[in-house]
């Protein structure tokens, strides 16, 4: 497991955030926490944390972090606020314009570069210089939160995508788990009957949709900057074939990754692409579901995409207090408990050898994908590039564009973005 993690993280980004950012040092470390008996009438400082994890179980995990921290730091109170992932970037943009941002943000790791370069995140390098736990983090995940000018948060964990399949449905259809695109398309057709579709994925026009589209592009041998190629046509093409054969519903354009998981759990789709963070949720809502996890069927090669979350500190009046929260979350015991509830691979070296990540058969599949998973960015232009990709994929799913038209339009739009100063 540790060897696979090393290989996976070697692929993990080559991440350094944008080199052109200018950062200012912030605040001083807060003093030793005041114990409860010394509080008297002191009113706790109020901080806000935005997160986008869906489901009651995950809300409870976030609330456990803030409650646990408050017990140790009674002069600091952190309020977790749920913002849907589909609305997360818009809310941040509105907050940037109105100077009304939270103190802390859970953030999809490809977005860190953009917001650091925009000057929204605090450079907390000086506040972490005496934090001994910092050396426990793998170098590659640490680069997702840092650049040559400073550090803006801490990495929590990484994940990737794989194929989930319903074992009972496969047994009834007497077909093997697909390993290539031809087998996959055949299986999707054979598994489609009545209200059950053979396959589903998150085709929503957000980063989730881009994240789920990219494995098909990378498997075809394509890349984001050359979507107008034959490989780009093939990636959009497999989505079109799934819809035209009736194997996938057009409704996927409205589905988040959590929605896809719920459709799979309910038996409405036989296969889905999703990540290890869905494993705890599936166990909670459908404990008797018999399913397996396999690599995403390949075209030229197996492919997946690296994901994961960072915890970022926003510039403002409460940076030292926010850093104390980061240190708490990043400690071995606290991070282990949090990561276990999310199905991530931990960013700390001393946690990755735990049995949960080395012995679970489903997690072993995801561990294997880390060896070849590709990254998104780091690139300050990534939000704009991602928007183009997900919107063109929606047009293909709704049959408003042919794969060739979508690939051409996406390529032209991305080239225009690249030419911007």
N, C-alpha and C positions, 0 to 999 in steps of 0.2 A: 504494500500500500504506500509506504513512504517513497519507494522508488517511482511508482506511478505518479505520485503527487509531484515529485521533483520534475519529471518529464512534463507533466501537465502544466506546471507553473512556468516551466521554461518557455512554453508556448504562450503563457499567460501574459499577453500584452506586449512584451518588450516595453512595458508601460512606463512612460514618463509623461507627465502632464506638460502642457504647452510651455516651451522654453521662454517665450516672450513675456510672460506675466511679470508684473512688478508687485511685490508683496511688502507689507509693512508688519513689523513685529507688533504683538498685541499684549496687553495686560500683564499682570503679575500673578504668579500662582496664589490661590487663596490660602489663607492661613489654616492651621490645623483645625479640623471640624469642631464646632462647639458641641459639647455633649448636652443631652436633654435638660439636665438639671441647671445648666447655665443660661437657658434660653429666656426665661422670664416672659416678657411681652414682645420679644423680637419676632417680627413677622418674616416668614421665609421669603427668599427671593423667588420670584415666579419666572420659570423658563418654559418654553414651548418646544415640543418635538413633533415634527411632521413625519408620518410614515404612510405607506401604501399597501401594507400586507393585508390581504383579505381573509375574512373568517374570524369567528369568535376565538378560536384557539390561539391564533396568532396575535390578536389584540391582547389576549391575556398574557402572552409572552412578553409583549412590549410593556404592558402595565406592570408585570413583575419586575422588569428592569427599573422602571421609574420608582416603584414603591420600595424596592430593595435599596436603591440608592438613597432615597429620602430617609430611610431608617438610620443609615450611617452618616448622613449629612442633613440633619433636621433643619438647617437654615436655608436649604435649597429644595425647592419643589418643582418638579418637571411635569408638565401636562402633556400627555400624548394626544395628538390630534390626527385622526384618519383622513387622508385625502386620496380619493380613488386614483389609481395609477394612470387611468385615461385622462385625468384632469391635473395630474401632478405638475407637469412642466408649465402648463398655463397658469396655475396658481403661483408658481415661483415667479413667472414673468410679471404677473400682476403685482406680486409683493415687491419685486425689484423696482417697478415703476413708482409704487406708492411708499417705498421704504418701510414696508410692513412684512418682514420675513420672520420666521421662527428663529430660535437660537440654535437649533440642531435639526439636521435633515438625514434621514436614511436616504441613500442615493444609489441608483443603478450605476455600477462602476464606469461605464463608458461616458457618463455625463459629468464626471468630476472635472475633466479637463476644461470643458466649456465654462462651467460656473467658476472655476478657479481663475480662468483667464478673464472672465467678466468682472472679476474683483469682488465677488459676493462672499467668498469664503475667507475665513481668518487664517493667517499664517500662525500656526501654533507650535512651530518648531522649538522655540525657546522654552515654552511651557512643558514640553515633553523631554527636554534634554536630560533630566534626572530620573526619568521613568524607566526603571530597570526592565520592565516587561517588553519594552520596544524591541529588544534584541531577539525575542522569541518569534517574531513574525517573519514569515518567508519574505525574501527580498522582492520577488515579483509582485505579490499582492500589495506589498508596501508601496511599490511604485505607482499603484493606482491612486494613491492619496498624496503624492508628493511630486515635486519637480525640483529644478536646480535652485529655485528661490525659497522653497520652504515645504512645510507639511500642513495639510488642510483637514485631516481626519484620520481615521484608522480603518483598515479593512476588516470585515467580519468573516467572510467566507466566500467561496466560489462554487459555481455549479455549471451544469451543461444540459444539453437536451438529448433525449433518447426516445425510442419507440415503446409505448405501452400497448399491450395487446390482451384481449379478453381470452383466457385459456379455454373456457367452455365454448365460446363461439367458434374458435379455431377447431376444437375437437369435433363439434357438430358439422362443420363444413369439411372436415377431413383434409385440411391444408396445412402445410408447414409455415413457420414464421418466415416472412420474406427477408431476403438478404440483398436483393437488388431491385431496381426500379420496375422491371418487367414483372417480377414475382409480386411486388408490392401492388401494382395496379390490378393484377389478376386477383389477388387476395381481396382487395378493396371491393371489387365487383362481386365476387362470390359471397362476401360477408354482408352485402347490402340486400335487405329484404324487409318488406313492410315499412315500419317506421324506423328501422335500424339502418344507419349508414355505415359503410365500411371504414370510413376514416373521418377524422376531424382535427382541425388545428386552429390556433388563434390567428384569424385573418384580419383583425381589427387594424385600423389605420393609426397605430401608435407604435412605440418602440417594441411592444410585445409582438406585433405583426411582423416587423422587420426581423426581430430575433428568431421567429419561427420560420421565416422565409429563407434566411441565409444558409441553413444546412443544405438545402436543395441547390442553391447557387454554388456553394463550395464543392459539393459532391460532383457537380457537373464540370468542375475545373475552372469556374468563373470567379470574378471578384467585383467589388462594388464599383470600381472606376472603369470597368469595361462591360457594363450591362448590355450594351448593344451587340455583343458577340454572340456566336452560336451557343455558347454555354449559358448566357443570359436568357436566350430564347428557350433553351431546354428547361431552365429553372421555372420560368413562368409557364412553360408548356405542361409540366407535370401537374401543376395546380389546375390548369384549364381542363386537362384530361379527366381529373377526378370529378370536376363539376359536370362536365358534359356526359360522362358515363353514369351519372346519378349516384356515384359512390361517396360524394361529399356535398353537404347542404350549402347553399349560398349564405345561410345564416351565420356561417363562420365569420363573416365580416363584422358581426356584432359581438363576438365571443372574446372575452379575455382568456388568459391561460387558466384562470380559476373556473371560468364558465365551461371550458373544454373538459377540465377534470370532472366537473359535475355531470356533464353529459356522458362521459365515460363511466362514471360511477353508477349512473342510472340505467346503463345498458343501452343507451341510444346510439352509441358509436362503438365499433369493435376495436378500432385502433386510434391512438392519438400520439402526437409528439408533445412531450412535456418534460419537466425537470424534476429533480429529486426532492424539491421542496413540496411536491404534491404527495409524497409518500405518507407523511403523518396525517395529512388531511383525508386521504383515501381510507386510511385505517380507521379514522374517526367516524366518517360518514357512511362507509360501506365495508365494514369489517369482514364480511363473508365473501367479498368479491375475489374471484380467482383470476389473477392476472400476472403477466410476466413483463420483463423489461429487456429490450434488445437494442442493438445499435440501429440507428436510422438506416434503412436500405440505401445502398450506394448506387451511383451511376459509374463514374470513373474511380471513385475512392470513397471510403467512409468519411463522414464529416459531421461536425457538431460545432456549437458556438459557446464560448465561455461567457458566463454571466456571474452575477454575485452582487453583494451589497457592501457599501462603505457607509460609515457614519461620519458626517461632515459637520464642522463648526462654522456657523455663519457670523460674519462681522457684526459687532454690536456691543451692548453694554455688559453682557454676561459671559464673555469669552472664558475667563478663568473658571467660572462655575461649570460651564459646558465642558471644558477640558477635564475637570474632575469626574464628570459623568463618563467621558470617553475612557478614562483610566479604569473606572469601575467596570464598564462593559467589556473592556479589553483584557481584564484579568482572566486567568485560566479557568477558574471555577465558574465564573459568571458566563463567560463566552461559551464554554462547553454546554452548559444548560440551555442557553439560548439557541445555539446552532443545532443541538439535538432535536429541537422542536421544529426546525425548518428544513431538515434534510440537506443541509449544505455540507461542504467540506471545509473544515476550519482553516483559517489563515495562520494559526499558531503551530509551530513545529512540535511543541510538546503535547499537542492534542491529536494530531493526525494519526497516531498509532493506536488510538483507542479502538476497542473491538467493534464498535458500531460502524466504523468506516473500513474495517479490514475483513469482517466476516459476513456482513449482510450481502446476500447474492445479488440483490437489486442494486445496491450501492457499488458493488464491484463492477457492474456494467458501466455506471457513470464514471467510476475511476478510470476505466479503460478509455472512455471518450476524452478524458482530460489530456491524454497523450497526443491527440491530434486536433483538439478543438481550437478554432481560430477566434481571434479577438475582434471587437468592434472599437476602432480607434487605436490608441487615444488620438482624438482629433477634435479641435474646437468646432469644426464644421459638422461634426457627427449628427447633431440634432436635425440639421437641414437635410443631410444626406439620407438619414433614416426616414424622414417624412416623405421624401420622394419615393423610396422603395416601397414603403407600406401602402401609400396611396395608389401606386401603379398595380400592386398586387390585388387591391380591392377591385380595381377596374377589370382585372382578368377574372376574378371569382364571379363577378356579376355579369360576365360576358360582354362588357362594354368595350373591351379591347381584346384583340388577338394577342397571343404571347409575343409575336414579332413587333406589334405596335407598342405594347407596353415596354418592351426592352429598349426600343428606339427612343421613346419619350423619356424614359428614366435616364438613359445614357446622356441625352442632350441636356436634361435638367441638371444632372450631376456635373457635367462639363462646365455649365454656366456657373454653378456654385464654386467650382475650383478656380474660375477666372476672376472671381470677386477679390478685391484687395483685402 
